Amino acid sequence: MELDRRFHLMLFYSVQAFILALALILIARNNGKFSVYSVLYVITWTAAVIGIKFRYGLEQALFYSSDQQTQLDMYERLLTNGLLLSPQQFIADRYLIIVPVRLLGIFGIEPILAMKFLQAVCLLLLYRTCVNFLVRNNLTIRLYHAIFFAGPLLIFLSTLGLRDLEIALATTYLFLGQNIYLRQVSLLLLIPLRPHLAVALIFGWIVTKCFKHIDFKKFYFGLVAATIFAFVAGSYGYVIGRNIREGNAIVTPEIFDQDPWWRFFSNLVGLQFLTFDTRIVKMSVLNLVALRLFFVDSFLIPICFVITLMYQKLEMNLLRIQTFLSFTFFLGLVAQTEFNSTRQNLPFFSTMGVLALLGLSRRNKKKADEHRTGLASAKI
């Protein structure tokens, strides 16, 4: 009897997943066409969410991150208490995520699957945002380019009932989106989803304005000074924010100790897990390195981004500086906590990857043109 019940629940869940997959296919269509990436992604997403359900059953909300269970608890509170229209409740119970899940629940979609569906929708829209930006900058899109802005890490997280892709989409559109009004809406959406991230983005935008007036002969000095300033500002921002939220006495943050800066530089190469002990990271270093090799975008993107940041004459460099300073401010915040995972940095990944890809492509094209010019001169 129990086996039959589990079979029917699994079958019902699978049917829902296939229906949502069809919806994703329709959403993925851009100008009446389907990209190879989008089709492959929807197939992968469908197989993954069904596989996770089959493997973990009712415990799937605890797979990888207990934050899935946290959001399910928020969903249950919404069902029990109804919609409480207060700013504090709006933020605390993540209404921007939970209310759409409730709407999908009206049609019989399981809450955890609805959360995963919303993540998948956001990844497809994020992919489109990045592709449109690259096309506007005259880059011909190849399938392998997706590893820079919608790669294995983002695909994996989209199969979980989290909020990471919603935050990543809003952040990416703020940097790369074409519609100024939607960019403003993206910032407004980030305020309840992750307030300190919104502050970091505003900070990066303001400080970058100063770079327009810096002589490029002093570019590297200015970048180093701005980096230190952003990190220090982020560290103090954490203390101020905590005091506003919890009423704790303001204390001096740890800034110029070795540990915060080691954490900063490790984030630039995707190896921040090396800065934590076994109380925070339970897996062995060997297993964590193996995961990095699978989720290659977790270190490929930040490394390539930092490399292209140094080429101050490349196109879009002010946007690179804005992204980097926002990221640095954000790292200053998280350096004052015990937690700093790749998931926390995820909102910046797609923008960093797109700008890195564009910069590397421009550099390779310039070298190829110089090589052809040299050959032509030699023939003459």
VMD Tcl script that draws the C-alpha trace (Angstrom):
set ca {
  {0.00 0.00 0.00}
  {2.80 2.41 0.96}
  {4.67 1.55 -2.23}
  {1.61 2.31 -4.34}
  {1.15 5.63 -2.57}
  {4.75 6.64 -3.19}
  {4.44 5.61 -6.84}
  {1.33 7.71 -7.35}
  {2.91 10.72 -5.60}
  {5.99 10.38 -7.78}
  {3.87 10.05 -10.91}
  {1.84 13.13 -9.97}
  {5.00 15.11 -9.31}
  {6.51 14.01 -12.64}
  {3.40 15.04 -14.57}
  {3.57 18.48 -12.96}
  {7.26 18.73 -13.87}
  {6.53 17.92 -17.53}
  {3.73 20.48 -17.66}
  {6.02 23.15 -16.23}
  {8.73 22.08 -18.70}
  {6.35 22.85 -21.57}
  {5.74 26.26 -20.04}
  {9.50 26.81 -19.84}
  {9.86 25.93 -23.52}
  {7.32 28.61 -24.40}
  {9.06 31.16 -22.16}
  {12.41 30.28 -23.73}
  {11.22 31.25 -27.20}
  {12.87 34.49 -28.33}
  {11.59 36.21 -31.47}
  {9.81 33.01 -32.43}
  {12.98 30.92 -32.19}
  {14.37 28.44 -29.67}
  {18.06 28.46 -28.80}
  {19.92 25.17 -28.44}
  {20.91 26.15 -24.92}
  {17.33 26.76 -23.81}
  {16.07 23.43 -25.12}
  {18.96 21.51 -23.56}
  {18.48 23.39 -20.30}
  {14.77 22.60 -20.04}
  {15.48 18.91 -20.66}
  {18.22 18.95 -18.01}
  {16.06 20.83 -15.50}
  {13.13 18.44 -15.93}
  {15.29 15.34 -15.49}
  {17.05 16.88 -12.47}
  {13.95 17.91 -10.51}
  {12.35 14.51 -11.08}
  {15.60 12.77 -10.14}
  {15.95 14.76 -6.91}
  {12.36 13.95 -5.97}
  {12.89 10.25 -6.74}
  {16.11 10.10 -4.71}
  {15.11 12.14 -1.66}
  {11.31 11.99 -1.64}
  {9.78 14.11 1.12}
  {13.28 15.05 2.31}
  {14.18 16.84 -0.92}
  {13.75 20.22 0.79}
  {16.86 19.38 2.84}
  {18.99 18.44 -0.17}
  {22.06 20.70 -0.50}
  {20.55 23.65 1.41}
  {18.09 23.81 4.29}
  {17.02 27.21 2.95}
  {14.54 25.27 0.82}
  {12.83 24.07 4.01}
  {12.92 27.63 5.34}
  {10.97 28.82 2.32}
  {8.51 25.97 2.70}
  {7.94 27.09 6.29}
  {7.27 30.60 4.99}
  {4.77 29.14 2.54}
  {2.99 27.31 5.36}
  {2.80 30.54 7.37}
  {1.23 32.27 4.41}
  {-1.41 29.54 4.19}
  {-2.07 29.72 7.93}
  {-1.95 33.48 8.55}
  {-2.86 34.85 5.17}
  {-1.21 37.83 3.52}
  {0.02 40.24 6.21}
  {0.53 43.63 4.61}
  {3.41 45.01 6.64}
  {6.88 45.93 5.31}
  {8.59 43.79 7.93}
  {6.52 40.71 7.07}
  {6.91 41.39 3.34}
  {10.70 41.13 3.68}
  {10.96 38.51 6.43}
  {8.68 35.99 4.71}
  {9.98 36.71 1.18}
  {6.59 37.53 -0.28}
  {8.18 38.26 -3.67}
  {8.96 34.54 -3.86}
  {6.24 32.95 -1.74}
  {3.20 34.74 -3.19}
  {3.88 33.55 -6.79}
  {4.39 30.05 -5.36}
  {0.97 30.32 -3.73}
  {-0.58 31.37 -7.04}
  {0.91 28.31 -8.73}
  {-0.39 26.24 -5.81}
  {-3.94 27.22 -6.80}
  {-3.39 25.11 -9.93}
  {-2.16 22.16 -7.88}
  {1.59 22.67 -8.32}
  {3.58 21.44 -5.32}
  {5.26 24.33 -3.45}
  {8.84 23.05 -3.74}
  {8.37 22.40 -7.47}
  {6.83 25.85 -7.94}
  {9.92 27.40 -6.33}
  {12.16 25.45 -8.70}
  {10.03 26.52 -11.65}
  {10.41 30.19 -10.72}
  {14.17 29.68 -10.50}
  {14.16 28.08 -13.95}
  {12.16 30.96 -15.44}
  {14.67 33.41 -13.98}
  {17.61 31.49 -15.44}
  {16.05 31.55 -18.91}
  {15.40 35.29 -18.63}
  {18.94 35.81 -17.30}
  {20.33 33.89 -20.28}
  {18.31 36.07 -22.65}
  {19.49 39.27 -20.94}
  {23.13 38.25 -21.29}
  {22.76 37.12 -24.91}
  {20.99 40.34 -25.88}
  {23.78 42.38 -24.30}
  {26.47 40.42 -26.17}
  {24.58 40.69 -29.45}
  {24.27 44.47 -28.98}
  {28.06 44.47 -28.65}
  {28.54 42.53 -31.89}
  {29.57 39.19 -30.43}
  {28.37 36.08 -32.25}
  {26.95 33.72 -29.63}
  {28.24 30.14 -29.39}
  {26.82 27.42 -27.17}
  {30.00 27.19 -25.08}
  {29.74 30.90 -24.23}
  {26.95 30.04 -21.80}
  {29.50 28.70 -19.31}
  {30.41 32.34 -18.62}
  {26.92 33.45 -17.61}
  {24.53 30.50 -17.35}
  {26.79 27.55 -16.66}
  {26.78 24.43 -14.47}
  {26.55 26.24 -11.14}
  {23.51 28.30 -12.09}
  {21.85 25.31 -13.74}
  {22.33 23.24 -10.60}
  {20.94 25.94 -8.30}
  {17.92 26.39 -10.55}
  {16.88 22.81 -9.72}
  {16.53 23.75 -6.04}
  {13.75 25.61 -4.25}
  {15.81 28.69 -3.42}
  {15.77 32.39 -4.34}
  {19.27 32.67 -5.83}
  {18.25 32.96 -9.46}
  {15.64 35.64 -8.75}
  {18.36 37.71 -7.09}
  {20.87 36.93 -9.87}
  {18.40 37.98 -12.58}
  {17.61 41.31 -10.92}
  {21.31 42.06 -10.38}
  {22.30 41.08 -13.91}
  {19.55 43.14 -15.51}
  {20.57 46.15 -13.42}
  {24.04 45.94 -14.98}
  {23.29 44.68 -18.49}
  {19.63 45.42 -19.19}
  {18.65 47.86 -21.93}
  {15.40 49.25 -20.51}
  {16.18 51.95 -17.94}
  {12.82 51.55 -16.20}
  {13.22 47.80 -15.81}
  {16.68 48.39 -14.41}
  {15.19 50.64 -11.75}
  {12.53 48.02 -11.00}
  {15.30 45.42 -10.65}
  {16.96 47.52 -7.96}
  {13.66 47.97 -6.14}
  {13.08 44.21 -6.18}
  {16.51 43.58 -4.68}
  {15.79 45.76 -1.64}
  {13.39 43.25 0.00}
  {15.18 40.18 -1.42}
  {18.68 41.11 -0.25}
  {18.99 44.66 1.12}
  {22.76 44.67 1.63}
  {23.28 43.63 -1.99}
  {21.16 46.58 -3.15}
  {23.34 48.89 -1.04}
  {26.47 47.38 -2.61}
  {25.13 47.99 -6.12}
  {24.26 51.61 -5.34}
  {27.71 52.12 -3.80}
  {29.46 50.75 -6.90}
  {27.42 53.01 -9.19}
  {28.25 56.15 -7.18}
  {32.00 55.49 -6.81}
  {32.37 54.55 -10.48}
  {31.21 58.03 -11.43}
  {34.50 59.29 -9.98}
  {36.50 57.14 -12.41}
  {35.25 59.19 -15.33}
  {37.46 62.02 -14.06}
  {40.59 59.93 -13.39}
  {43.60 60.19 -15.70}
  {44.22 56.71 -17.13}
  {47.94 57.12 -16.35}
  {46.86 56.76 -12.73}
  {44.31 54.04 -13.43}
  {45.91 51.26 -11.38}
  {46.60 53.50 -8.40}
  {43.00 54.71 -8.50}
  {41.68 51.16 -8.78}
  {43.71 49.96 -5.78}
  {42.61 52.95 -3.71}
  {38.96 52.45 -4.69}
  {39.20 48.72 -3.88}
  {40.48 49.39 -0.35}
  {37.86 52.10 0.14}
  {35.05 49.81 -1.07}
  {36.14 46.94 1.19}
  {36.43 49.22 4.23}
  {33.08 50.85 3.47}
  {31.45 47.42 3.14}
  {32.91 46.30 6.47}
  {31.56 49.34 8.27}
  {28.31 48.97 6.35}
  {27.83 45.53 7.90}
  {28.27 46.89 11.42}
  {25.90 49.80 10.78}
  {23.30 47.54 9.17}
  {23.46 45.07 12.05}
  {23.03 47.89 14.54}
  {19.97 49.20 12.69}
  {18.40 45.74 12.49}
  {19.28 44.34 15.91}
  {20.14 47.37 17.99}
  {23.60 46.09 18.90}
  {26.27 48.53 19.95}
  {28.45 49.60 17.05}
  {31.90 48.03 17.24}
  {34.92 48.45 15.02}
  {34.91 45.82 12.23}
  {37.91 43.62 11.49}
  {39.37 45.19 8.38}
  {43.16 45.21 8.28}
  {43.65 41.80 9.84}
  {45.03 39.07 7.62}
  {41.88 36.94 7.59}
  {39.43 39.39 5.92}
  {41.83 40.18 3.10}
  {42.72 36.53 2.61}
  {39.00 35.91 2.23}
  {38.77 38.79 -0.25}
  {41.51 37.47 -2.53}
  {40.27 33.88 -2.27}
  {36.89 35.06 -3.57}
  {38.58 36.47 -6.66}
  {39.69 32.97 -7.65}
  {36.67 31.03 -6.38}
  {38.52 29.32 -3.53}
  {36.87 30.99 -0.54}
  {36.17 27.58 1.05}
  {39.89 27.34 1.92}
  {39.45 30.14 4.48}
  {37.04 28.17 6.69}
  {37.56 25.37 9.19}
  {35.53 22.17 9.61}
  {32.99 23.89 11.87}
  {31.67 25.76 8.82}
  {32.66 23.55 5.87}
  {32.05 19.86 6.55}
  {33.45 18.46 3.30}
  {37.12 17.69 2.81}
  {39.29 20.04 0.74}
  {39.72 17.29 -1.88}
  {35.96 16.96 -2.32}
  {35.52 20.72 -2.47}
  {38.21 21.03 -5.15}
  {36.51 18.23 -7.12}
  {33.24 20.15 -6.95}
  {35.02 23.26 -8.25}
  {36.26 21.28 -11.24}
  {32.68 20.24 -12.00}
  {31.28 23.72 -11.39}
  {34.09 25.24 -13.43}
  {32.28 28.57 -13.73}
  {32.72 29.13 -9.98}
  {36.41 29.98 -10.50}
  {36.64 30.56 -14.27}
  {34.36 33.60 -14.16}
  {36.04 35.60 -11.35}
  {39.56 34.86 -12.65}
  {38.76 35.90 -16.23}
  {36.89 38.95 -14.99}
  {39.86 40.18 -12.93}
  {42.18 39.63 -15.91}
  {40.03 41.75 -18.22}
  {39.59 44.38 -15.50}
  {43.30 45.17 -15.87}
  {42.89 46.11 -19.53}
  {41.70 49.65 -18.94}
  {41.43 50.46 -22.64}
  {38.99 47.67 -23.35}
  {35.37 48.54 -24.06}
  {32.92 48.46 -21.15}
  {35.68 49.03 -18.62}
  {33.67 51.51 -16.56}
  {30.98 48.84 -16.26}
  {33.68 46.39 -15.16}
  {34.84 48.84 -12.51}
  {31.28 49.37 -11.29}
  {30.75 45.61 -11.05}
  {34.07 45.07 -9.29}
  {33.57 47.84 -6.72}
  {30.04 46.65 -5.96}
  {31.44 43.14 -5.54}
  {34.25 44.41 -3.30}
  {31.82 46.33 -1.09}
  {29.72 43.18 -0.84}
  {32.80 41.12 0.13}
  {33.58 43.71 2.80}
  {30.16 42.96 4.26}
  {30.43 39.18 4.24}
  {34.02 39.25 5.50}
  {32.60 40.32 8.87}
  {30.53 37.13 9.10}
  {31.40 33.45 9.43}
  {29.69 32.64 6.16}
  {30.93 33.26 2.64}
  {29.89 30.76 -0.01}
  {29.82 30.82 -3.78}
  {26.03 31.19 -3.52}
  {26.48 34.58 -1.87}
  {28.60 35.79 -4.79}
  {26.25 34.35 -7.41}
  {24.39 37.63 -8.17}
  {27.57 39.04 -9.72}
  {28.62 35.96 -11.68}
  {26.66 36.45 -14.90}
  {27.64 40.10 -15.27}
  {31.27 39.32 -14.51}
  {31.20 36.41 -16.96}
  {29.64 38.43 -19.78}
  {32.12 41.29 -19.38}
  {35.02 38.84 -19.18}
  {33.85 37.03 -22.31}
  {33.43 40.28 -24.18}
  {36.84 41.53 -23.08}
  {38.66 38.33 -24.00}
  {36.92 38.19 -27.39}
  {37.87 41.80 -28.14}
  {41.47 41.15 -27.11}
  {41.74 38.03 -29.28}
  {40.22 39.89 -32.22}
  {42.66 42.76 -31.79}
  {45.62 40.37 -31.72}
  {44.34 38.58 -34.84}
  {43.95 41.91 -36.66}
  {47.48 42.96 -35.64}
  {48.83 39.62 -36.85}
  {47.11 40.00 -40.24}
  {48.39 43.55 -40.52}
  {51.91 42.35 -39.77}
  {51.71 39.66 -42.44}
  {50.38 42.15 -44.99}
  {53.23 44.56 -44.21}
  {55.78 41.78 -44.56}
  {54.46 40.89 -48.03}
  {54.73 44.50 -49.11}
}
mol new
graphics top color blue
foreach p $ca { graphics top sphere $p radius 0.5 }
foreach p [lrange $ca 0 end-1] q [lrange $ca 1 end] { graphics top cylinder $p $q radius 0.2 }
display resetview
